Amino acid sequence: MADTRLIQGRYQLLDLIGRGGMGEVWRARDESLGRHVAVKCLKPMGRQHEQSYLRVLRERFRREARVAASLQHRGITVVHDFGESEGVLYLVMELLEGRNLSQLLEDNRQHPLPVAEVIEIAEQVAAALAYTHRQGIVHRDLKPANIVRVADGTVKICDFGIARLAHDIGFSARLTGTGIAMGTPHYMSPEQIGAQNVDHRSDLYSLGCVLYEIATGAPPFDMDDAWAVLVGHRDTPPRPLRPVRPELPEPFERVVLDLLAKDPEDRPEDAAELVRRIAALPPLRADEPPRRTPPEGRLPPMGASARLSGPPRLPGWARDMTTGSKAAGTGPLQPPPDPAAALTGSWTEPWAVGPGGAGPRRTVPRTAGAERPPPPELVAELAGRHSEGLRLARLDRWAEAGEVQRAVVAERERILGPDHPDTLASRYEVAFALARLGRPGDALREFARTAAGRERVMGPEHPDTLAARQETAYVLGRLGRHFEAHQVYTAVLAVRERVMGPDHPETLRCRHNLAFNLGRLGRPEESYDMARDVAAARTRLLGPEHPDTLVTRYEVGYALGQLGRWTEALRTYQAVAAARARVLGPDEPDTFAARYEAGICLGRLGRSAEALELYRELVGDRTRVQGAAHPDTLRARHGLGVNLGRLGRWEEALAEARDVCAIRARVLGADHPDTLVSRREVAVGLGWLGRWTDALAVYRDVAQARQRVLGADHPDALASRHDEAHCLEQLGRSAEAVELYRQVAAVRRTRGTRGHRIPPN
């Protein structure tokens, strides 16, 4: 390794990631594009080598690096650059945030991985091999350490071309006294051991060894002596897998044993055939044992993205667009109790009940515009109009409710003053209606004014003041300002626990919302712990099937999903859906919501056929109850389309995405976030069908819309620009892609210097 930590004046080496037989791997920063990358530095040649040999070596390195850089597949690590610096040959690759399969087994204490994960890994690696083998490229050193599961669930193969380079230039280790060039003994094919010609079927054998190990916990020939391992590969039939792991599907065991055939002619013909065989596997049994929770700080299990059938699933860069909406927090799910009775007394009466029906209010000083008490009949009329606004809200007629309350606010402000509790009660309802109408920015302004007025008049610890502050936190979360929301929720909760006690319904509601917000801050363990405790308290106080208890159990399911514990999440959502059907009725929106989330879990567990059936039924039920154009009906149709894609039915998936997109554009507007999600799903489908030129046009359309609506530096707008660059890469327009990546990186750097506060871990 050269002494300098700056390669070619561009790549700043930061941390040593690993060291191996061929050199070192560093985490580095690309100073030109402002992104983090991995830099593999191959060992510099000693002086004992002749210059002619070194010239040949460098040329072979360049040739193999070009081959590696030419590979463009979601399942293969991207090579960005290569060259030589001060005698060090280097490769610049994408930095993978994840764990390789060896590390995953270590995390699991060498226990086998869950069946759904094993099959998902098999499918993704087979798809990547099918691509590379079509290019005439053989890996030669496929092993668990060279297969990485990225944080979003994508599985990537590393070191394509480098293994062949190692073989060509003599870097590979050799067995003492044998003269046999080695890969890694536990994953070598018999033809490698016998120094025979190696083709793509050697990679299939190595993949069989990898799958055998992650499915059973040990490689097929697990001996300490390297020679014994090689003899096992060459002469000994592997033991069947199912005596060790009976829950493995028998057809999958047959796939692995066929991959481990001694004669290459007896293995699957190619990786494409392997993909087809995996796609034809039957659905996994629903009673598969729950997966083991990894040690703290480890990556969550891969079950969040595993599936069992169909061709390769959605790429990681598109996956965030396939999960639909999540739990929305409770907030006040219903308008507050009708306060009409509280609005008919004298406004200066010191012990009148507050608008929320909770506790005394303070005497309100007379203000300008209210020198004399207002006429009682006018006060009564405004109270009646306020009640009418609440009635409209209970009917979900939020636009009308908001208009009624806005008019009442203006009148009450004129005759009572802006800080009168009755004025503030109507302003609170205006804010609530704005939030329900999808205008969180306007709602935030009105809730903040209400909270400030109530604090001045009623005091900071009055229940109505706390209610307004809590709703302020809720809309901050809706605006993505989760750290600010966290601060408000925490402050409100401290007061509620001290004043009302830990088991008061409003205290529990605040804790529920805080748990929800913790999940959005990327703190799923804390979110899960708090939601579980709130669910237990509500079960004890209200009963296991009270609607509030079920709301929190629903949130527990969401936190489990964030932790990758999809089997437990599925059970939770199914239980909530069944209880809501009994308590609320099978056609209630909350019942539908729990069924929808169960469908997401099925997809994440690789049970896409079951998810597809669930969404078909849900679409029918929501269409019957809510209408074909209702946003929730369209969300269920979106989930249906996603699972069609996961099953490889991309023509149908594309047609579904286009239809949903057209309806959303008509009902919600062309630039509504849900419409843009569907338009992006159209682009994903076009890409999977190889229609990259058409996909590029759609990705650009989505990027421009998000820039226009959200601003050029919004994370969603930047993600769309990244999608556009990826599409350009697929079309071979690398220079344009690099320029676009550079622009995105520059904007992200600018956003990072604006002093945004980072929430604590």
FENJO-V958353 format. One record per backbone hydrogen bond with DSSP energy under -1.0 kcal/mol. NH is the residue of the N-H (numbers start at 1). CO is the residue of the C=O. If there is no record, write none. Layout:
BEGIN
{{NH/CO} {NH/CO}}
END
This chain:
BEGIN
{{7/11} {10/7} {11/7} {12/29} {13/5} {14/27} {15/27} {17/25} {18/25} {20/23} {24/41} {25/18} {26/39} {27/15} {28/37} {29/12} {30/35} {31/10} {31/29} {34/30} {37/28} {38/93} {39/26} {40/91} {41/24} {42/89} {43/22} {49/46} {54/50} {55/51} {56/52} {57/53} {58/54} {59/55} {60/56} {61/57} {62/58} {63/59} {64/60} {65/61} {66/62} {67/63} {68/64} {69/65} {70/66} {76/73} {77/157} {80/92} {81/92} {83/90} {85/88} {88/85} {90/83} {91/40} {92/81} {93/38} {94/78} {98/96} {99/149} {101/144} {101/147} {104/100} {105/101} {106/102} {107/103} {108/104} {109/106} {110/105} {111/108} {113/214} {118/114} {119/115} {120/116} {121/117} {122/118} {123/119} {124/120} {125/121} {126/122} {127/123} {128/124} {129/125} {130/126} {131/127} {132/128} {133/129} {134/130} {136/133} {137/132} {146/143} {147/144} {148/156} {149/99} {150/154} {151/97} {153/150} {156/148} {157/75} {158/146} {163/159} {165/161} {166/162} {167/163} {168/164} {169/165} {171/166} {172/166} {178/175} {179/175} {182/173} {187/184} {188/185} {193/189} {194/190} {195/192} {196/191} {202/199} {204/200} {205/201} {206/202} {207/203} {208/204} {209/205} {210/206} {211/207} {212/208} {213/209} {214/210} {215/211} {216/212} {217/213} {223/221} {229/225} {230/226} {231/227} {232/228} {233/229} {234/230} {235/231} {236/232} {244/241} {245/241} {248/245} {253/249} {254/250} {255/251} {256/252} {257/253} {258/254} {259/255} {260/256} {261/258} {266/263} {267/264} {274/270} {275/271} {276/272} {277/273} {278/274} {279/275} {280/276} {281/278} {288/285} {298/295} {305/302} {308/606} {318/315} {321/318} {322/319} {333/331} {342/339} {343/340} {349/346} {352/349} {354/359} {357/354} {361/352} {370/367} {379/375} {380/376} {381/377} {382/378} {383/379} {384/380} {385/381} {386/382} {387/383} {388/384} {389/385} {390/386} {391/387} {392/388} {393/389} {394/390} {395/391} {396/393} {397/392} {398/396} {401/397} {402/398} {403/399} {404/400} {405/401} {406/402} {407/403} {408/404} {409/405} {410/406} {411/407} {412/408} {413/409} {414/410} {415/411} {416/412} {417/412} {420/417} {424/420} {425/421} {426/422} {427/423} {428/424} {429/425} {430/426} {431/427} {432/428} {433/429} {434/430} {435/431} {436/432} {437/433} {438/435} {439/434} {443/439} {444/440} {445/441} {446/442} {447/443} {448/444} {449/445} {450/446} {451/447} {452/448} {453/449} {454/450} {455/451} {456/452} {457/453} {458/454} {459/454} {462/459} {466/462} {467/463} {468/464} {469/465} {470/466} {471/467} {472/468} {473/469} {474/470} {475/471} {476/472} {477/473} {478/474} {479/475} {480/477} {481/476} {482/480} {485/481} {486/482} {487/483} {488/484} {489/485} {490/486} {491/487} {492/488} {493/489} {494/490} {495/491} {496/492} {497/493} {498/494} {499/495} {500/496} {501/496} {504/501} {508/504} {509/505} {510/506} {511/507} {512/508} {513/509} {514/510} {515/511} {516/512} {517/513} {518/514} {519/515} {520/516} {521/517} {522/519} {523/518} {527/523} {528/524} {529/525} {530/526} {531/527} {532/528} {533/529} {534/530} {535/531} {536/532} {537/533} {538/534} {539/535} {540/536} {541/537} {542/538} {543/538} {546/543} {550/546} {551/547} {552/548} {553/549} {554/550} {555/551} {556/552} {557/553} {558/554} {559/555} {560/556} {561/557} {562/558} {563/559} {564/561} {565/560} {566/564} {569/565} {570/566} {571/567} {572/568} {573/569} {574/570} {575/571} {576/572} {577/573} {578/574} {579/575} {580/576} {581/577} {582/578} {583/579} {584/580} {585/580} {588/585} {592/588} {593/589} {594/590} {595/591} {596/592} {597/593} {598/594} {599/595} {600/596} {601/597} {602/598} {603/599} {604/600} {605/601} {606/603} {607/602} {611/607} {612/608} {613/609} {614/610} {615/611} {616/612} {617/613} {618/614} {619/615} {620/616} {621/617} {622/618} {623/619} {624/620} {625/621} {626/622} {627/622} {630/627} {634/630} {635/631} {636/632} {637/633} {638/634} {639/635} {640/636} {641/637} {642/638} {643/639} {644/640} {645/641} {646/642} {647/643} {648/645} {649/644} {650/648} {653/649} {654/650} {655/651} {656/652} {657/653} {658/654} {659/655} {660/656} {661/657} {662/658} {663/659} {664/660} {665/661} {666/662} {667/663} {668/664} {669/664} {672/669} {676/672} {677/673} {678/674} {679/675} {680/676} {681/677} {682/678} {683/679} {684/680} {685/681} {686/682} {687/683} {688/684} {689/685} {690/687} {691/686} {692/690} {695/691} {696/692} {697/693} {698/694} {699/695} {700/696} {701/697} {702/698} {703/699} {704/700} {705/701} {706/702} {707/703} {708/704} {709/705} {710/706} {711/707} {714/711} {718/714} {719/715} {720/716} {721/717} {722/718} {723/719} {724/720} {725/721} {726/722} {727/723} {728/724} {729/725} {730/726} {731/727} {732/729} {733/728} {734/732} {737/733} {738/734} {739/735} {740/736} {741/737} {742/738} {743/739} {744/740} {745/741} {746/742} {747/743} {748/744} {749/745} {750/746} {751/747} {752/748} {753/750} {754/751}}
END
